[in-house]
């Protein structure tokens, strides 16, 4: 798969905040929301993006996190 500069920039933004809204990403990259959605899907379908994760604040352990189901 060819990854161009837009893909690199999108990945960089997602690494900073994987929960960023598509509209926010589109605005930061000066492209349409549809372009972002298509690029994210392409990156996922090709296995470049395999998931999203949560980072805990330093010092917080799983014992500090309450599960609300």
C-alpha positions, 0 to 999 in steps of 0.5 A: 500500500502506498502511504502519502503525506496526507496519510502520514499526517493523519496517522500523526494526528491520530497518534496524538488523539485517536478520539479526534472528531473527523471534522477536527481532523479534516480542518487540521489537514485542510481536506473534506470529512469524506476524505478523512473517513475514506483514508481512515477506512483505507488505512484500516482495511490495509492493516496499517491501523489495526486498532485504537487504544487508551493511554492512562495518566502516569501514576494511574493503575488499573486498581484506580479505575472503576468499571461502570457497566 
